[in-house]
């Protein structure tokens, strides 16, 4: 079945989902979908590139493997720039959550923000591992 790009959606944790024409979830793209082809852990910037590639080539055969190959075919300078940009984005998200935590008086919102803070801290750590 061929899917259109408008059926690709990103969630609040920036994972990509594929829906069919009836808005039924067909596939949730996780880091593992790409890690099995490169045989190593991937960082958030790698995931975003690969998932975006899939979104642009929906319905093609072996699209996850093609996304991994496309990433590793990029010049190293481009990959470094993507990692640097991802770190800036993640640090901005973490700072935004910290500001919201300082002003939140709602217990449920505070709990959700703490989860977000943990998530962004983890992703920053993963992204920093690539540069080390």
TAKATA-V61831 format. One line per field, one symbol per residue. ss: DSSP state (a for helix, b for strand, c for the rest). burial: b if it has 9 or more other C-alpha atoms within 8 Angstrom, else e. A space follows every 10 residues. Layout:
ss = ???
burial = ???
This chain:
ss = ccccaaabbb cccccbbbbc ccccbbbbbc aaaaaaaacc cccaaaaaaa aaaaaacccc ccaaaaaaaa aacccaaaaa aaaaaaaaaa aaaaaaaaaa aaacccaaaa aaaaaaaaaa aaaaaaaaaa ac
burial = eebeeebbbb eeeebbbbbb eeeebeebbe bebbbebeee ebbbbbbebb bebbbeebee eebbbebbeb beeeeeeebe ebbeebbeeb bebbeebbeb beebeeeebb eebbebbeeb bebbebbbee ee
